[in-house]
């Protein structure tokens, strides 16, 4: 599919974003092993999170879906049934990595697969600790999906992650729910703590602090009534889009503002973006508020070290901001970009060059000089939702029409993206 983006004079209005992907995945998985019926409001409309629901159904869990409300009929920690077919994670790395932790401690064999893109993403980071806990895991060429997991009686471990990853941390903690004793994960840099927060909401005791998190198994999870906040990663596209256009004013309602993801807001403010948090509240252990953003004078900046890990999903759209900022954008220590849905360093560079922007790439990042302008062009999503949406934002600030090839990729996380964008851009 194609979408044509035309230059916009300014962006105005109020929007409510789909439920946070990261939290939706976790609520669905934990609800499936809780005891009783959990109701989840504002569940993500993205295809990735519905892949999680599909896998849960494949494990014998009843799931009711009505609009953005989901009811999950949990059967307890060992209530899964052996799947009759492969569990299809689609394009979702979150699904395959985190669900593997719960499957590692079951009494049956399961096979997790995905689409062409997911089948190229390496899985050794979860295979290593799960094998250490006692699970048997086989993979294509020793590292790629499909994953064949033979569950076992798991033993608790203390695992020091060589690379910071919220998905790997979550995988080990979820496996720890089924192990007899205390499982500890240590991380070299702070990552998202949605799993720890969600576990507490479901009644699990979690010990956590600077650089570590622990759970003691076997655990008992209790059903809950929950509401997912708006997705901050989805908000990033609209925050940047409004900041690029003088005279813009947008309000993004009910956005999740977890401190482990606040690096995005902090970085935007440091870059000169006029963004304010309004009506901050705590809901189910997660801070939630409205964000107001206005057209801004942009300075640019540097993303490196721990900040690179914290902003890894937002870097494609921040590259767009960097190109038109005064000082440009430098990204280092972000080699993980090369093993996302696409090699995001190369797909960002390719599309920026098509739009007339100069960029220098490196194995772990790139450098974009500031003060550049976007021209009309045809760009490719390469099947990557964040690339499609990032270059839609660039199109709003271009000198001519921008055609997004493969625009349907946005449905992975944000099916309503294109209609929402047209609504605020006129």
SULJO-V361626 format. One record per pair of residues at least 4 apart in sequence whose C-alpha atoms are under 7 Angstrom apart, sorted by sequence separation. I is the first residue (numbers start at 1). GAP is how many residues later the second one is. D is the distance in whole Angstrom. If there is no record, write none. Layout:
i->I gap->GAP d->D
i->I gap->GAP d->D
This chain:
i->20 gap->4 d->6
i->21 gap->4 d->6
i->22 gap->4 d->7
i->23 gap->4 d->6
i->24 gap->4 d->6
i->25 gap->4 d->6
i->26 gap->4 d->6
i->27 gap->4 d->6
i->28 gap->4 d->6
i->29 gap->4 d->7
i->30 gap->4 d->6
i->46 gap->4 d->7
i->47 gap->4 d->6
i->48 gap->4 d->7
i->49 gap->4 d->7
i->50 gap->4 d->6
i->51 gap->4 d->6
i->52 gap->4 d->6
i->53 gap->4 d->6
i->54 gap->4 d->6
i->55 gap->4 d->6
i->56 gap->4 d->7
i->57 gap->4 d->5
i->65 gap->4 d->6
i->66 gap->4 d->6
i->75 gap->4 d->5
i->92 gap->4 d->7
i->93 gap->4 d->6
i->94 gap->4 d->6
i->95 gap->4 d->6
i->96 gap->4 d->6
i->99 gap->4 d->6
i->100 gap->4 d->6
i->114 gap->4 d->5
i->115 gap->4 d->6
i->116 gap->4 d->7
i->123 gap->4 d->6
i->124 gap->4 d->6
i->126 gap->4 d->6
i->127 gap->4 d->6
i->128 gap->4 d->6
i->129 gap->4 d->6
i->130 gap->4 d->7
i->131 gap->4 d->5
i->138 gap->4 d->7
i->139 gap->4 d->5
i->140 gap->4 d->5
i->165 gap->4 d->6
i->166 gap->4 d->6
i->167 gap->4 d->6
i->168 gap->4 d->6
i->169 gap->4 d->6
i->170 gap->4 d->6
i->171 gap->4 d->6
i->172 gap->4 d->6
i->173 gap->4 d->7
i->175 gap->4 d->7
i->193 gap->4 d->6
i->194 gap->4 d->6
i->195 gap->4 d->6
i->196 gap->4 d->6
i->197 gap->4 d->6
i->198 gap->4 d->6
i->199 gap->4 d->6
i->200 gap->4 d->5
i->208 gap->4 d->6
i->209 gap->4 d->7
i->231 gap->4 d->6
i->232 gap->4 d->6
i->235 gap->4 d->6
i->236 gap->4 d->6
i->237 gap->4 d->6
i->238 gap->4 d->6
i->239 gap->4 d->6
i->240 gap->4 d->6
i->241 gap->4 d->7
i->257 gap->4 d->7
i->258 gap->4 d->6
i->262 gap->4 d->6
i->263 gap->4 d->6
i->264 gap->4 d->6
i->265 gap->4 d->6
i->266 gap->4 d->6
i->267 gap->4 d->6
i->268 gap->4 d->6
i->269 gap->4 d->5
i->282 gap->4 d->6
i->283 gap->4 d->6
i->303 gap->4 d->6
i->304 gap->4 d->5
i->306 gap->4 d->6
i->307 gap->4 d->6
i->308 gap->4 d->6
i->311 gap->4 d->6
i->314 gap->4 d->6
i->315 gap->4 d->6
i->316 gap->4 d->7
i->317 gap->4 d->7
i->318 gap->4 d->6
i->319 gap->4 d->6
i->321 gap->4 d->6
i->336 gap->4 d->7
i->338 gap->4 d->7
i->339 gap->4 d->6
i->340 gap->4 d->7
i->343 gap->4 d->6
i->344 gap->4 d->6
i->345 gap->4 d->6
i->346 gap->4 d->6
i->347 gap->4 d->6
i->348 gap->4 d->6
i->349 gap->4 d->6
i->350 gap->4 d->6
i->351 gap->4 d->6
i->352 gap->4 d->6
i->353 gap->4 d->5
i->361 gap->4 d->6
i->362 gap->4 d->5
i->381 gap->4 d->7
i->384 gap->4 d->6
i->385 gap->4 d->6
i->386 gap->4 d->6
i->387 gap->4 d->6
i->388 gap->4 d->6
i->389 gap->4 d->7
i->390 gap->4 d->7
i->391 gap->4 d->6
i->392 gap->4 d->7
i->394 gap->4 d->6
i->410 gap->4 d->6
i->411 gap->4 d->4
i->416 gap->4 d->6
i->417 gap->4 d->6
i->418 gap->4 d->6
i->419 gap->4 d->6
i->420 gap->4 d->7
i->421 gap->4 d->6
i->422 gap->4 d->6
i->19 gap->5 d->7
i->44 gap->5 d->6
i->56 gap->5 d->6
i->57 gap->5 d->6
i->65 gap->5 d->5
i->114 gap->5 d->6
i->130 gap->5 d->6
i->131 gap->5 d->6
i->139 gap->5 d->5
i->140 gap->5 d->6
i->199 gap->5 d->5
i->200 gap->5 d->6
i->208 gap->5 d->4
i->257 gap->5 d->6
i->268 gap->5 d->5
i->269 gap->5 d->7
i->282 gap->5 d->4
i->283 gap->5 d->7
i->303 gap->5 d->5
i->323 gap->5 d->6
i->338 gap->5 d->4
i->352 gap->5 d->5
i->353 gap->5 d->6
i->361 gap->5 d->4
i->410 gap->5 d->6
i->57 gap->6 d->7
i->64 gap->6 d->6
i->65 gap->6 d->7
i->89 gap->6 d->6
i->131 gap->6 d->7
i->139 gap->6 d->6
i->140 gap->6 d->6
i->200 gap->6 d->6
i->207 gap->6 d->6
i->208 gap->6 d->6
i->242 gap->6 d->5
i->269 gap->6 d->7
i->281 gap->6 d->6
i->282 gap->6 d->6
i->322 gap->6 d->5
i->337 gap->6 d->6
i->338 gap->6 d->6
i->360 gap->6 d->5
i->361 gap->6 d->6
i->381 gap->6 d->5
i->395 gap->6 d->7
i->31 gap->7 d->6
i->63 gap->7 d->7
i->64 gap->7 d->5
i->89 gap->7 d->6
i->139 gap->7 d->6
i->176 gap->7 d->5
i->207 gap->7 d->5
i->242 gap->7 d->7
i->280 gap->7 d->7
i->281 gap->7 d->5
i->322 gap->7 d->5
i->337 gap->7 d->5
i->338 gap->7 d->6
i->359 gap->7 d->7
i->360 gap->7 d->5
i->381 gap->7 d->5
i->395 gap->7 d->5
i->410 gap->7 d->7
i->63 gap->8 d->6
i->64 gap->8 d->7
i->139 gap->8 d->5
i->206 gap->8 d->6
i->207 gap->8 d->7
i->242 gap->8 d->7
i->280 gap->8 d->6
i->281 gap->8 d->6
i->337 gap->8 d->6
i->359 gap->8 d->6
i->360 gap->8 d->7
i->63 gap->9 d->5
i->138 gap->9 d->6
i->139 gap->9 d->6
i->206 gap->9 d->5
i->280 gap->9 d->4
i->359 gap->9 d->5
i->62 gap->10 d->6
i->63 gap->10 d->6
i->127 gap->10 d->7
i->137 gap->10 d->7
i->138 gap->10 d->5
i->173 gap->10 d->7
i->196 gap->10 d->6
i->205 gap->10 d->7
i->279 gap->10 d->5
i->319 gap->10 d->7
i->349 gap->10 d->6
i->358 gap->10 d->7
i->62 gap->11 d->5
i->137 gap->11 d->6
i->138 gap->11 d->7
i->278 gap->11 d->6
i->279 gap->11 d->6
i->61 gap->12 d->6
i->137 gap->12 d->5
i->277 gap->12 d->6
i->278 gap->12 d->5
i->61 gap->13 d->7
i->136 gap->13 d->6
i->137 gap->13 d->6
i->277 gap->13 d->6
i->278 gap->13 d->6
i->136 gap->14 d->5
i->277 gap->14 d->5
i->135 gap->15 d->6
i->136 gap->15 d->7
i->204 gap->15 d->7
i->276 gap->15 d->6
i->277 gap->15 d->7
i->357 gap->15 d->6
i->96 gap->16 d->7
i->135 gap->16 d->5
i->169 gap->16 d->6
i->204 gap->16 d->7
i->275 gap->16 d->7
i->276 gap->16 d->5
i->357 gap->16 d->7
i->388 gap->16 d->7
i->135 gap->17 d->5
i->204 gap->17 d->6
i->275 gap->17 d->6
i->276 gap->17 d->7
i->357 gap->17 d->7
i->134 gap->18 d->6
i->203 gap->18 d->6
i->275 gap->18 d->4
i->356 gap->18 d->6
i->24 gap->19 d->6
i->61 gap->19 d->7
i->124 gap->19 d->5
i->134 gap->19 d->7
i->135 gap->19 d->7
i->202 gap->19 d->5
i->203 gap->19 d->6
i->274 gap->19 d->6
i->275 gap->19 d->7
i->355 gap->19 d->5
i->356 gap->19 d->6
i->388 gap->19 d->6
i->24 gap->20 d->6
i->60 gap->20 d->6
i->123 gap->20 d->5
i->134 gap->20 d->5
i->156 gap->20 d->6
i->202 gap->20 d->5
i->274 gap->20 d->5
i->345 gap->20 d->6
i->355 gap->20 d->5
i->374 gap->20 d->7
i->59 gap->21 d->5
i->60 gap->21 d->5
i->122 gap->21 d->5
i->123 gap->21 d->6
i->133 gap->21 d->5
i->134 gap->21 d->7
i->190 gap->21 d->6
i->202 gap->21 d->7
i->274 gap->21 d->7
i->355 gap->21 d->6
i->388 gap->21 d->7
i->389 gap->21 d->7
i->59 gap->22 d->5
i->122 gap->22 d->5
i->133 gap->22 d->5
i->189 gap->22 d->7
i->202 gap->22 d->7
i->274 gap->22 d->6
i->300 gap->22 d->5
i->355 gap->22 d->6
i->376 gap->22 d->6
i->388 gap->22 d->6
i->19 gap->23 d->5
i->21 gap->23 d->6
i->45 gap->23 d->7
i->59 gap->23 d->6
i->89 gap->23 d->7
i->91 gap->23 d->6
i->121 gap->23 d->6
i->133 gap->23 d->6
i->156 gap->23 d->5
i->164 gap->23 d->6
i->188 gap->23 d->7
i->232 gap->23 d->6
i->273 gap->23 d->5
i->354 gap->23 d->6
i->374 gap->23 d->7
i->375 gap->23 d->5
i->376 gap->23 d->6
i->381 gap->23 d->7
i->383 gap->23 d->6
i->18 gap->24 d->7
i->19 gap->24 d->5
i->20 gap->24 d->6
i->25 gap->24 d->6
i->32 gap->24 d->7
i->59 gap->24 d->5
i->87 gap->24 d->6
i->88 gap->24 d->6
i->89 gap->24 d->6
i->90 gap->24 d->4
i->91 gap->24 d->6
i->120 gap->24 d->6
i->133 gap->24 d->6
i->154 gap->24 d->7
i->155 gap->24 d->5
i->156 gap->24 d->6
i->164 gap->24 d->6
i->187 gap->24 d->5
i->230 gap->24 d->6
i->231 gap->24 d->6
i->232 gap->24 d->6
i->272 gap->24 d->7
i->273 gap->24 d->7
i->374 gap->24 d->5
i->375 gap->24 d->5
i->376 gap->24 d->4
i->377 gap->24 d->7
i->378 gap->24 d->6
i->379 gap->24 d->6
i->380 gap->24 d->6
i->381 gap->24 d->6
i->382 gap->24 d->7
i->385 gap->24 d->5
i->19 gap->25 d->4
i->24 gap->25 d->7
i->28 gap->25 d->7
i->43 gap->25 d->5
i->58 gap->25 d->6
i->86 gap->25 d->5
i->87 gap->25 d->5
i->88 gap->25 d->5
i->89 gap->25 d->5
i->90 gap->25 d->5
i->93 gap->25 d->7
i->119 gap->25 d->6
i->154 gap->25 d->5
i->155 gap->25 d->6
i->156 gap->25 d->6
i->158 gap->25 d->6
i->159 gap->25 d->6
i->160 gap->25 d->6
i->161 gap->25 d->6
i->163 gap->25 d->7
i->164 gap->25 d->6
i->166 gap->25 d->5
i->170 gap->25 d->6
i->186 gap->25 d->6
i->187 gap->25 d->6
i->229 gap->25 d->6
i->230 gap->25 d->4
i->231 gap->25 d->6
i->272 gap->25 d->6
i->273 gap->25 d->6
i->300 gap->25 d->5
i->308 gap->25 d->6
i->309 gap->25 d->7
i->312 gap->25 d->7
i->354 gap->25 d->7
i->374 gap->25 d->6
i->375 gap->25 d->6
i->376 gap->25 d->5
i->377 gap->25 d->5
i->378 gap->25 d->5
i->379 gap->25 d->5
i->380 gap->25 d->5
i->381 gap->25 d->5
i->384 gap->25 d->6
i->385 gap->25 d->4
i->18 gap->26 d->5
i->42 gap->26 d->5
i->43 gap->26 d->6
i->82 gap->26 d->6
i->86 gap->26 d->6
i->87 gap->26 d->6
i->88 gap->26 d->5
i->91 gap->26 d->7
i->92 gap->26 d->7
i->104 gap->26 d->7
i->119 gap->26 d->5
i->156 gap->26 d->6
i->157 gap->26 d->5
i->158 gap->26 d->5
i->159 gap->26 d->5
i->160 gap->26 d->5
i->161 gap->26 d->5
i->165 gap->26 d->6
i->166 gap->26 d->6
i->186 gap->26 d->4
i->229 gap->26 d->6
i->230 gap->26 d->6
i->272 gap->26 d->5
i->299 gap->26 d->5
i->300 gap->26 d->6
i->301 gap->26 d->7
i->308 gap->26 d->6
i->376 gap->26 d->5
i->377 gap->26 d->6
i->378 gap->26 d->6
i->379 gap->26 d->6
i->380 gap->26 d->6
i->381 gap->26 d->7
i->383 gap->26 d->5
i->18 gap->27 d->6
i->25 gap->27 d->6
i->41 gap->27 d->6
i->42 gap->27 d->6
i->43 gap->27 d->7
i->82 gap->27 d->7
i->83 gap->27 d->7
i->86 gap->27 d->7
i->91 gap->27 d->5
i->119 gap->27 d->7
i->156 gap->27 d->5
i->157 gap->27 d->6
i->158 gap->27 d->6
i->159 gap->27 d->6
i->160 gap->27 d->6
i->161 gap->27 d->7
i->164 gap->27 d->7
i->185 gap->27 d->6
i->186 gap->27 d->7
i->229 gap->27 d->5
i->271 gap->27 d->6
i->272 gap->27 d->6
i->298 gap->27 d->5
i->299 gap->27 d->5
i->300 gap->27 d->5
i->301 gap->27 d->6
i->302 gap->27 d->6
i->303 gap->27 d->6
i->304 gap->27 d->6
i->385 gap->27 d->6
i->21 gap->28 d->6
i->41 gap->28 d->5
i->78 gap->28 d->7
i->82 gap->28 d->7
i->184 gap->28 d->7
i->185 gap->28 d->5
i->258 gap->28 d->6
i->271 gap->28 d->5
i->298 gap->28 d->6
i->299 gap->28 d->6
i->300 gap->28 d->5
i->301 gap->28 d->5
i->302 gap->28 d->5
i->303 gap->28 d->5
i->304 gap->28 d->5
i->305 gap->28 d->6
i->335 gap->28 d->6
i->351 gap->28 d->5
i->385 gap->28 d->7
i->32 gap->29 d->6
i->40 gap->29 d->6
i->41 gap->29 d->7
i->58 gap->29 d->6
i->97 gap->29 d->7
i->184 gap->29 d->6
i->185 gap->29 d->6
i->258 gap->29 d->6
i->271 gap->29 d->5
i->300 gap->29 d->5
i->301 gap->29 d->7
i->302 gap->29 d->6
i->303 gap->29 d->6
i->304 gap->29 d->5
i->335 gap->29 d->4
i->351 gap->29 d->7
i->40 gap->30 d->5
i->129 gap->30 d->7
i->184 gap->30 d->4
i->243 gap->30 d->6
i->256 gap->30 d->7
i->257 gap->30 d->5
i->271 gap->30 d->6
i->334 gap->30 d->5
i->335 gap->30 d->7
i->39 gap->31 d->6
i->40 gap->31 d->6
i->104 gap->31 d->5
i->183 gap->31 d->6
i->184 gap->31 d->7
i->256 gap->31 d->6
i->257 gap->31 d->5
i->333 gap->31 d->5
i->334 gap->31 d->6
i->39 gap->32 d->5
i->55 gap->32 d->5
i->113 gap->32 d->6
i->182 gap->32 d->7
i->183 gap->32 d->6
i->256 gap->32 d->5
i->257 gap->32 d->7
i->316 gap->32 d->6
i->332 gap->32 d->6
i->333 gap->32 d->7
i->38 gap->33 d->6
i->39 gap->33 d->7
i->55 gap->33 d->6
i->113 gap->33 d->4
i->182 gap->33 d->6
i->183 gap->33 d->6
i->255 gap->33 d->5
i->256 gap->33 d->7
i->332 gap->33 d->5
i->37 gap->34 d->6
i->38 gap->34 d->5
i->55 gap->34 d->7
i->112 gap->34 d->5
i->113 gap->34 d->7
i->182 gap->34 d->4
i->254 gap->34 d->6
i->255 gap->34 d->5
i->331 gap->34 d->5
i->332 gap->34 d->7
i->37 gap->35 d->6
i->38 gap->35 d->7
i->111 gap->35 d->7
i->112 gap->35 d->5
i->181 gap->35 d->5
i->182 gap->35 d->6
i->254 gap->35 d->5
i->255 gap->35 d->6
i->331 gap->35 d->5
i->37 gap->36 d->4
i->111 gap->36 d->6
i->112 gap->36 d->7
i->181 gap->36 d->5
i->253 gap->36 d->7
i->254 gap->36 d->5
i->330 gap->36 d->6
i->331 gap->36 d->6
i->36 gap->37 d->6
i->37 gap->37 d->6
i->51 gap->37 d->7
i->52 gap->37 d->7
i->111 gap->37 d->4
i->180 gap->37 d->5
i->253 gap->37 d->4
i->330 gap->37 d->4
i->36 gap->38 d->5
i->51 gap->38 d->5
i->110 gap->38 d->6
i->111 gap->38 d->6
i->177 gap->38 d->7
i->179 gap->38 d->5
i->180 gap->38 d->6
i->252 gap->38 d->6
i->253 gap->38 d->7
i->329 gap->38 d->6
i->330 gap->38 d->6
i->35 gap->39 d->5
i->36 gap->39 d->7
i->51 gap->39 d->6
i->110 gap->39 d->5
i->176 gap->39 d->6
i->177 gap->39 d->6
i->178 gap->39 d->5
i->179 gap->39 d->6
i->251 gap->39 d->7
i->252 gap->39 d->5
i->329 gap->39 d->5
i->32 gap->40 d->6
i->34 gap->40 d->5
i->35 gap->40 d->5
i->109 gap->40 d->6
i->110 gap->40 d->7
i->176 gap->40 d->7
i->177 gap->40 d->5
i->178 gap->40 d->5
i->251 gap->40 d->6
i->252 gap->40 d->6
i->328 gap->40 d->5
i->329 gap->40 d->7
i->31 gap->41 d->6
i->32 gap->41 d->7
i->33 gap->41 d->5
i->34 gap->41 d->6
i->35 gap->41 d->5
i->109 gap->41 d->4
i->176 gap->41 d->6
i->177 gap->41 d->5
i->178 gap->41 d->7
i->251 gap->41 d->4
i->328 gap->41 d->4
i->32 gap->42 d->4
i->33 gap->42 d->6
i->34 gap->42 d->5
i->48 gap->42 d->7
i->108 gap->42 d->6
i->109 gap->42 d->6
i->126 gap->42 d->6
i->130 gap->42 d->7
i->173 gap->42 d->6
i->177 gap->42 d->5
i->250 gap->42 d->6
i->251 gap->42 d->7
i->327 gap->42 d->7
i->328 gap->42 d->4
i->342 gap->42 d->6
i->31 gap->43 d->6
i->32 gap->43 d->7
i->33 gap->43 d->4
i->34 gap->43 d->6
i->48 gap->43 d->6
i->52 gap->43 d->6
i->108 gap->43 d->6
i->125 gap->43 d->7
i->129 gap->43 d->7
i->250 gap->43 d->5
i->327 gap->43 d->5
i->341 gap->43 d->6
i->33 gap->44 d->4
i->48 gap->44 d->5
i->107 gap->44 d->5
i->249 gap->44 d->6
i->250 gap->44 d->7
i->326 gap->44 d->5
i->104 gap->45 d->6
i->106 gap->45 d->5
i->107 gap->45 d->6
i->126 gap->45 d->7
i->249 gap->45 d->4
i->323 gap->45 d->6
i->325 gap->45 d->5
i->326 gap->45 d->5
i->33 gap->46 d->7
i->104 gap->46 d->7
i->105 gap->46 d->5
i->106 gap->46 d->6
i->248 gap->46 d->5
i->249 gap->46 d->7
i->322 gap->46 d->7
i->323 gap->46 d->6
i->324 gap->46 d->6
i->325 gap->46 d->6
i->104 gap->47 d->4
i->105 gap->47 d->5
i->247 gap->47 d->7
i->248 gap->47 d->5
i->263 gap->47 d->6
i->264 gap->47 d->6
i->323 gap->47 d->5
i->324 gap->47 d->5
i->103 gap->48 d->6
i->104 gap->48 d->6
i->105 gap->48 d->6
i->247 gap->48 d->5
i->263 gap->48 d->7
i->322 gap->48 d->6
i->323 gap->48 d->6
i->324 gap->48 d->5
i->105 gap->49 d->6
i->246 gap->49 d->4
i->261 gap->49 d->7
i->323 gap->49 d->5
i->324 gap->49 d->6
i->243 gap->50 d->7
i->245 gap->50 d->5
i->246 gap->50 d->6
i->242 gap->51 d->7
i->243 gap->51 d->6
i->244 gap->51 d->6
i->242 gap->52 d->6
i->243 gap->52 d->4
i->244 gap->52 d->7
i->242 gap->53 d->6
i->243 gap->53 d->5
i->239 gap->54 d->6
i->226 gap->58 d->7
i->229 gap->59 d->7
i->193 gap->67 d->6
i->192 gap->68 d->5
i->98 gap->69 d->6
i->191 gap->69 d->6
i->192 gap->69 d->6
i->97 gap->70 d->6
i->101 gap->70 d->5
i->105 gap->70 d->6
i->316 gap->70 d->7
i->97 gap->71 d->7
i->100 gap->71 d->7
i->101 gap->71 d->6
i->104 gap->71 d->6
i->316 gap->71 d->6
i->98 gap->72 d->6
i->99 gap->72 d->7
i->102 gap->72 d->6
i->94 gap->73 d->6
i->98 gap->73 d->4
i->101 gap->73 d->5
i->102 gap->73 d->5
i->105 gap->73 d->6
i->317 gap->73 d->5
i->97 gap->74 d->6
i->101 gap->74 d->4
i->316 gap->74 d->6
i->320 gap->74 d->6
i->236 gap->78 d->7
i->237 gap->80 d->6
i->233 gap->81 d->7
i->240 gap->81 d->6
i->201 gap->83 d->7
i->197 gap->88 d->6
i->189 gap->117 d->6
i->191 gap->119 d->7
i->77 gap->143 d->7
i->237 gap->152 d->7
i->241 gap->152 d->5
i->237 gap->153 d->6
i->244 gap->153 d->7
i->237 gap->156 d->7
i->26 gap->169 d->6
i->23 gap->171 d->6
i->27 gap->171 d->7
i->38 gap->185 d->5
i->39 gap->185 d->7
i->40 gap->185 d->6
i->41 gap->185 d->6
i->42 gap->185 d->6
i->43 gap->185 d->6
i->35 gap->186 d->6
i->36 gap->186 d->7
i->37 gap->186 d->6
i->38 gap->186 d->5
i->39 gap->186 d->5
i->40 gap->186 d->5
i->41 gap->186 d->4
i->42 gap->186 d->5
i->34 gap->187 d->4
i->35 gap->187 d->5
i->36 gap->187 d->5
i->38 gap->187 d->6
i->39 gap->187 d->6
i->40 gap->187 d->5
i->41 gap->187 d->6
i->33 gap->188 d->7
i->34 gap->188 d->5
i->35 gap->188 d->6
i->34 gap->189 d->6
i->31 gap->192 d->6
i->24 gap->204 d->7
i->23 gap->205 d->7
i->20 gap->208 d->6
i->19 gap->209 d->5
i->20 gap->209 d->6
i->19 gap->210 d->5
i->20 gap->210 d->5
i->21 gap->210 d->6
i->19 gap->211 d->5
i->20 gap->211 d->4
i->18 gap->212 d->5
i->19 gap->212 d->5
i->20 gap->212 d->7
i->17 gap->213 d->5
i->18 gap->213 d->6
i->16 gap->214 d->7
i->17 gap->214 d->6
i->121 gap->218 d->6
i->118 gap->223 d->7
i->117 gap->224 d->6
i->11 gap->231 d->6
i->10 gap->235 d->5
i->9 gap->236 d->7
i->10 gap->236 d->6
i->12 gap->236 d->6
i->13 gap->236 d->7
i->14 gap->236 d->6
i->15 gap->236 d->6
i->16 gap->236 d->6
i->10 gap->237 d->6
i->11 gap->237 d->5
i->12 gap->237 d->5
i->13 gap->237 d->5
i->14 gap->237 d->5
i->15 gap->237 d->5
i->16 gap->237 d->5
i->10 gap->238 d->5
i->11 gap->238 d->6
i->12 gap->238 d->5
i->13 gap->238 d->6
i->14 gap->238 d->6
i->15 gap->238 d->6
i->16 gap->238 d->7
i->11 gap->239 d->7
i->47 gap->364 d->6
i->48 gap->364 d->5
i->46 gap->365 d->6
i->47 gap->365 d->4
i->48 gap->365 d->6
i->46 gap->366 d->5
i->47 gap->366 d->6
i->46 gap->367 d->4
i->46 gap->368 d->5
i->45 gap->369 d->7
i->46 gap->369 d->6
i->45 gap->370 d->7
i->5 gap->387 d->6
i->7 gap->388 d->6
i->8 gap->388 d->5
i->6 gap->389 d->6
i->7 gap->389 d->4
i->8 gap->389 d->7
i->5 gap->390 d->6
i->6 gap->390 d->6
i->7 gap->390 d->6
i->5 gap->391 d->7
i->7 gap->391 d->6
i->7 gap->392 d->7
i->7 gap->393 d->6
i->6 gap->394 d->7
i->7 gap->394 d->7
i->6 gap->395 d->5
i->5 gap->396 d->6
i->6 gap->396 d->7
i->18 gap->396 d->7
i->4 gap->397 d->7
i->5 gap->397 d->5
i->4 gap->398 d->6
i->5 gap->398 d->6
i->4 gap->399 d->5
i->3 gap->400 d->6
i->4 gap->400 d->6
i->2 gap->401 d->7
i->3 gap->401 d->5
i->2 gap->402 d->5
i->3 gap->402 d->7
i->2 gap->403 d->5
i->1 gap->404 d->6
i->2 gap->404 d->6
i->3 gap->404 d->6
i->1 gap->405 d->5
i->2 gap->405 d->5
i->1 gap->406 d->6
i->1 gap->407 d->6
i->13 gap->411 d->6
i->12 gap->412 d->5
i->11 gap->413 d->5
i->12 gap->413 d->7
i->11 gap->414 d->5
i->10 gap->415 d->7
i->8 gap->417 d->6
